[in-house]
Amino acid sequence: MKLSLRLSTALENACPQQPLWDICCDHGLLGIQALRSQNFPQVHFVDQVPHLISKLQEKIKLKIKEASKELPAFFYSTPAESLQVELTGNVCILGIGAQKIEIFLRAWEDAGLLQADRLILGPHKDEQWFLDVVIPNLQNYELQKQVAVNERGRDRLLFVLNRRP
Ligand SMILES: C[S@@+](CC[C@H](N)C(=O)[O-])C[C@H]1O[C@@H](n2cnc3c(N)ncnc32)[C@H](O)[C@@H]1O
């Protein structure tokens, strides 16, 4: 399976040896590649659509059979803003609107759940508003870099943020 340049760029910017969260994972392409790489001790898949998560679980179970060993994969069929677990390591949120990403981050911050060292954020629209308004309001994080990736003729921005020391 070949990852798109956008998803492979996101993965390249994740901190290895730390958990990775694929939020709004859809078919889980990013998380599956993270599992395959064996660079991340846990991979967490989150999507609000139950059948996407159950299909993904099945697909990954098959892989477990093939590899005859446990894969450190965890599944959450819930709206991301309702997660009730601590998010550590790398939190990747890609391919949804900027407003939704803001809602997730605010909900997790308010609940004290956002403990990630790195955020990799790729809103699919309103990127400039995200950069100008949302990122400066993330008091615990600072922007390390932004990367433009061309996907089907359109530049998509990825924002990489680190937790402030
Ligand atoms: C376009 S796909 C993005 C897939 C992948 N992250 C990417 O960038 O290619 C958007 C996914 O977000 C999920 N989604 C939308 N709102 C959500 C929410 N509030 N919580 C969890 N998942 C959500 C949808 O079910 C869908 O699978």
The ligand as an SDF file (V2000), in Angstrom:
LIG
                    3D

 27 29  0  0  0  0  0  0  0  0999 V2000
  -11.8970   12.6050    4.8940 C   0  0  0  0  0  0  0  0  0  0  0  0
  -11.7030   11.4310    6.1810 S   0  0  0  0  0  0  0  0  0  0  0  0
  -10.0210   11.7670    6.6350 C   0  0  0  0  0  0  0  0  0  0  0  0
   -9.1950   10.5330    6.5600 C   0  0  0  0  0  0  0  0  0  0  0  0
   -7.7290   10.6980    6.8720 C   0  0  0  0  0  0  0  0  0  0  0  0
   -7.5120   11.2390    8.2030 N   0  0  0  0  0  0  0  0  0  0  0  0
   -7.0520   11.5360    5.8380 C   0  0  0  0  0  0  0  0  0  0  0  0
   -6.6120   12.6500    6.1270 O   0  0  0  0  0  0  0  0  0  0  0  0
   -6.9360   11.0890    4.6900 O   0  0  0  0  0  0  0  0  0  0  0  0
  -12.5950   12.1620    7.5170 C   0  0  0  0  0  0  0  0  0  0  0  0
  -12.9710   11.1560    8.6120 C   0  0  0  0  0  0  0  0  0  0  0  0
  -13.2990   11.9130    9.7750 O   0  0  0  0  0  0  0  0  0  0  0  0
  -14.2980   11.1980   10.4740 C   0  0  0  0  0  0  0  0  0  0  0  0
  -14.9070   12.1390   11.4330 N   0  0  0  0  0  0  0  0  0  0  0  0
  -15.6000   13.2730   11.1450 C   0  0  0  0  0  0  0  0  0  0  0  0
  -15.9630   13.8930   12.2820 N   0  0  0  0  0  0  0  0  0  0  0  0
  -15.4960   13.1300   13.3190 C   0  0  0  0  0  0  0  0  0  0  0  0
  -15.5550   13.2480   14.7240 C   0  0  0  0  0  0  0  0  0  0  0  0
  -16.1690   14.2750   15.3250 N   0  0  0  0  0  0  0  0  0  0  0  0
  -14.9510   12.3000   15.4660 N   0  0  0  0  0  0  0  0  0  0  0  0
  -14.3240   11.2450   14.8970 C   0  0  0  0  0  0  0  0  0  0  0  0
  -14.2630   11.0790   13.5560 N   0  0  0  0  0  0  0  0  0  0  0  0
  -14.8300   12.0170   12.7770 C   0  0  0  0  0  0  0  0  0  0  0  0
  -15.2000   10.7010    9.3800 C   0  0  0  0  0  0  0  0  0  0  0  0
  -15.9820    9.6070    9.8160 O   0  0  0  0  0  0  0  0  0  0  0  0
  -14.1700   10.2980    8.2990 C   0  0  0  0  0  0  0  0  0  0  0  0
  -13.8410    8.9450    8.3940 O   0  0  0  0  0  0  0  0  0  0  0  0
  1  2  1  0
  2  3  1  0
  2 10  1  0
  3  4  1  0
  4  5  1  0
  5  6  1  0
  5  7  1  0
  7  8  2  0
  7  9  1  0
 10 11  1  0
 11 12  1  0
 11 26  1  0
 12 13  1  0
 13 14  1  0
 13 24  1  0
 14 15  1  0
 14 23  1  0
 15 16  2  0
 16 17  1  0
 17 18  1  0
 17 23  2  0
 18 19  1  0
 18 20  2  0
 20 21  1  0
 21 22  2  0
 22 23  1  0
 24 25  1  0
 24 26  1  0
 26 27  1  0
M  CHG  2   2   1   9  -1
M  END
$$$$
